[in-house]
Amino acid sequence: MPKNGNTFSSFAAWRRRAVAHALQGGWRWAQQAGAVTAEHPGRLRFRRLGAGTRLAFPQGTVFGERWIEIGECCIIAEQVTLTAGMLPGLDLGTETVLTLGNGVVLGRGSHVIADTTITIGSDTYCGPYVYITSTNHSYDDPHEPIGRQWPRSEPVSIGPGCWLGTGAVILPGARIGRNVVVAAGAVVRGEVPDHSVVAGAPARVVRRWDPEQGWQPPLRTPAPKPIPENVTPEQLAALAVWELEQAAEKTAEVAEAVEAVEAVKAAEAVESAEAAVGTSTS
């Protein structure tokens, strides 16, 4: 017969598993039900919310959505803040304040704070915790607390096709060109040319594309092979399976070669042992 302590422990473990299963299932349901899409915007009424776009649940702080336009097929991760205006309930006029192009990705915990115009070009990807703002505190008066001084605002523009690494900060007045890489943790202000890589705080250009010489300084790794045109997803999937099979065959060949080498070493060891025994006997 099992002891009472063992019975109680088994019941407690079963209860914990049941509670965990229920909580995880409920959370997955909440994530699905709480996501914001064009078909199910919930309480949010953006000026534009493109088809295929999804704001994951839970959302961060969102207000001023009447002055926010989000393009098609965007991915807005959890806890992302999107605001137009300094406070909720302000009348910002007739023009759009915050614009996200098609295919923009904002990583978890990112903030886009638009007190004046911010434009993010299509197919720009942001890692987690990226901070983009058009407003910064001023500190002109040394006798007044900085938080009480009127802030300064300048428009921000980020070109299409950019990649902003984790924790990057884009300050007011930044004008980032096309296909720019912003390194993780970089603090960007001013103008950044097309096809460049910036890093540091404040950020500076560390690599740039030259039409005649290519990337300068040269890349340390070979460029990935581009996907051929007119290739279907099914063909790509079949290619991936074939590559896995080839890798498995090579692994099997290596394993067979290792076994053969081990067998040879074992045979040589046996011969050496036999020779040693024969020598000692004689």
C-alpha positions in Angstrom: 0.0 0.0 0.0 1.4 3.5 -0.9 2.1 5.8 1.9 -0.2 8.9 2.5 2.7 11.2 1.8 3.3 9.7 -1.6 -0.4 9.8 -2.5 -0.6 13.5 -1.5 2.5 14.3 -3.5 1.1 12.6 -6.6 -2.2 14.5 -6.3 -0.4 17.8 -5.8 1.8 17.2 -8.9 -1.3 16.2 -10.9 -3.1 19.4 -9.8 -0.1 21.6 -10.7 0.0 20.0 -14.2 -3.7 20.5 -14.6 -3.5 24.2 -13.5 -0.5 24.8 -15.7 -2.3 23.2 -18.7 -5.4 25.3 -18.1 -3.5 28.6 -17.7 -1.4 28.0 -20.8 -4.4 27.1 -22.9 -6.3 30.1 -21.6 -3.3 32.4 -22.4 -3.1 31.0 -26.0 -6.8 31.7 -26.4 -6.4 35.2 -25.1 -3.5 35.8 -27.5 -5.6 34.8 -30.4 -8.8 36.6 -29.3 -6.9 39.8 -28.2 -4.9 40.3 -31.4 -5.8 43.3 -33.4 -6.4 42.9 -37.2 -8.3 44.8 -39.9 -11.1 42.4 -39.5 -11.1 42.5 -35.7 -9.8 45.9 -34.6 -11.3 45.8 -31.2 -11.4 49.2 -29.5 -8.6 50.6 -31.7 -9.7 52.7 -34.7 -6.6 53.5 -36.8 -6.8 55.8 -39.7 -5.6 52.9 -41.7 -4.9 49.2 -40.8 -3.9 47.2 -43.8 -5.0 43.7 -44.7 -2.8 40.9 -43.2 -1.5 43.2 -40.4 -1.5 41.9 -36.9 -0.9 43.6 -33.5 -0.1 40.8 -31.0 -1.7 40.6 -27.6 -1.1 42.1 -25.2 -0.6 45.4 -26.9 1.5 48.2 -25.3 0.3 51.8 -24.9 -1.7 52.8 -28.0 -3.4 56.2 -28.4 -3.9 58.8 -31.1 -4.7 56.0 -33.6 -6.8 58.4 -35.6 -3.5 59.8 -36.8 -1.7 56.5 -37.3 -1.6 54.6 -40.6 -0.3 51.0 -40.7 0.2 49.3 -44.0 -0.4 45.7 -45.1 1.2 42.6 -43.8 2.9 44.3 -40.8 3.8 42.4 -37.7 3.5 44.3 -34.4 4.8 42.2 -31.6 3.7 42.1 -27.9 4.0 45.1 -25.7 4.7 47.5 -28.6 3.8 51.2 -27.9 2.4 53.3 -30.7 1.4 56.8 -29.9 0.5 60.0 -31.9 0.6 63.2 -29.9 1.9 63.9 -26.4 -1.3 62.9 -24.6 -4.4 61.0 -25.4 -7.4 63.0 -26.6 -5.5 65.8 -28.4 -6.7 67.1 -31.7 -3.7 66.7 -34.1 -5.4 68.1 -37.2 -6.1 66.4 -40.5 -2.7 65.0 -41.4 -1.3 61.6 -40.6 1.4 61.8 -37.8 2.7 58.2 -37.7 3.0 56.1 -40.9 4.2 52.5 -41.1 4.6 51.1 -44.6 3.8 47.6 -45.9 5.6 44.7 -44.3 7.0 46.6 -41.3 8.0 44.5 -38.3 8.2 45.9 -34.8 9.9 43.6 -32.3 8.6 42.9 -28.8 8.7 45.9 -26.4 9.5 48.5 -29.1 8.2 52.1 -28.8 7.3 54.5 -31.5 6.5 57.9 -30.0 5.3 60.4 -32.7 4.6 63.9 -31.4 5.3 65.1 -34.9 5.7 63.2 -38.2 7.4 59.8 -38.1 7.5 57.7 -41.3 8.8 54.1 -41.4 9.3 52.7 -44.9 8.1 49.4 -46.2 9.8 46.2 -45.3 11.8 47.7 -42.4 12.4 45.2 -39.6 13.0 46.3 -36.0 14.4 43.9 -33.4 13.1 43.9 -29.8 13.0 47.0 -27.7 13.8 49.5 -30.4 12.9 53.1 -29.5 11.9 55.6 -32.1 10.8 59.1 -31.1 10.3 62.5 -32.7 10.5 64.4 -29.3 13.2 64.9 -26.8 13.5 66.8 -23.5 15.1 70.2 -23.5 17.4 71.5 -20.8 17.9 75.2 -21.8 17.0 76.6 -18.4 19.5 75.3 -15.8 17.2 76.4 -13.0 14.0 74.5 -14.1 13.6 70.7 -13.8 14.2 69.2 -17.2 10.8 67.3 -17.0 9.0 70.7 -16.8 10.7 72.3 -19.8 8.9 72.2 -23.1 10.3 69.5 -25.3 11.6 69.8 -28.8 10.2 67.9 -31.8 11.6 67.1 -35.2 10.3 64.7 -37.9 11.9 61.3 -38.3 12.1 59.3 -41.5 13.3 55.7 -41.9 13.7 54.5 -45.5 12.4 51.2 -46.8 14.2 47.9 -46.4 16.1 48.9 -43.2 17.1 46.6 -40.3 17.2 48.1 -36.8 18.9 45.9 -34.2 17.8 45.2 -30.7 17.8 48.2 -28.4 18.5 50.8 -31.2 17.4 54.4 -30.4 16.3 56.7 -33.2 16.3 60.3 -32.0 14.3 63.3 -33.3 15.5 64.7 -36.6 17.0 61.3 -37.8 16.8 60.7 -41.5 17.8 57.2 -42.3 18.1 56.2 -45.9 17.2 53.0 -47.8 18.5 49.5 -46.9 20.4 50.7 -43.8 21.6 48.5 -41.0 21.5 50.0 -37.5 23.5 48.0 -35.1 22.1 46.8 -31.8 22.2 49.5 -29.1 23.1 52.3 -31.6 21.9 55.8 -31.0 21.0 57.5 -34.3 20.6 61.2 -35.0 21.1 63.2 -38.1 21.3 61.8 -41.7 22.3 58.3 -42.5 23.1 57.5 -46.2 21.5 54.7 -48.2 23.1 51.2 -48.1 25.2 51.8 -45.1 25.8 50.2 -41.6 25.9 52.4 -38.6 26.9 51.6 -35.0 27.8 53.2 -31.7 26.4 56.1 -29.6 26.2 58.4 -31.3 26.0 56.2 -34.3 28.6 56.5 -37.1 28.9 54.8 -40.5 31.1 51.8 -40.2 30.5 50.2 -43.6 29.0 51.5 -46.8 28.2 50.2 -50.3 30.1 51.5 -53.2 28.7 50.8 -56.7 32.2 50.1 -58.1 34.1 48.5 -55.2 31.2 46.9 -53.3 31.1 47.0 -49.5 33.8 49.0 -47.9 35.4 47.8 -45.7 34.8 44.4 -47.4 32.5 41.9 -45.8 34.3 39.2 -43.8 31.8 36.5 -44.7 30.6 35.4 -48.2 27.3 36.8 -49.3 24.4 34.3 -49.2 23.2 32.9 -52.5 20.0 34.6 -53.7 16.9 32.6 -54.3 16.4 32.1 -58.1 13.4 33.8 -59.6 10.1 31.9 -60.2 10.9 29.4 -57.5 7.8 28.2 -55.7 7.5 27.5 -51.9 6.9 23.9 -52.7 10.2 23.7 -54.6 12.0 25.4 -51.7 10.5 22.9 -49.3 11.6 20.0 -51.5 15.1 21.5 -51.8 15.3 21.7 -48.0 14.3 18.1 -47.6 16.9 17.0 -50.2 19.6 19.0 -48.4 18.6 17.3 -45.1 18.8 13.9 -46.8 22.3 14.7 -48.2 23.5 15.8 -44.8 22.1 12.6 -43.3 23.9 10.5 -45.9 27.2 12.4 -45.2 26.7 11.8 -41.5 26.2 8.1 -42.1 29.3 7.9 -44.3 31.4 9.7 -41.6 30.0 7.3 -39.0 30.9 4.3 -41.2 34.4 5.6 -41.7 34.8 6.1 -38.0 33.7 2.6 -37.3 36.1 1.2 -39.9 39.0 3.2 -38.4 38.0 1.9 -34.9 37.8 -1.7 -36.2 41.3 -1.4 -37.7 42.7 0.1 -34.5 41.1 -2.8 -32.5 42.5 -5.4 -34.9 46.0 -3.8 -34.6 45.6 -3.8 -30.8 44.7 -7.5 -30.9 47.7 -8.3 -33.1 50.0 -6.3 -30.8 48.7 -8.1 -27.8 49.1 -11.6 -29.4 52.6 -10.7 -30.5 53.5 -9.6 -27.0 52.0 -12.8 -25.5 54.1 -14.9 -28.0 57.2 -13.1 -27.2 56.8 -13.5 -23.5 56.0 -17.2 -23.9 59.1 -17.9 -25.9 
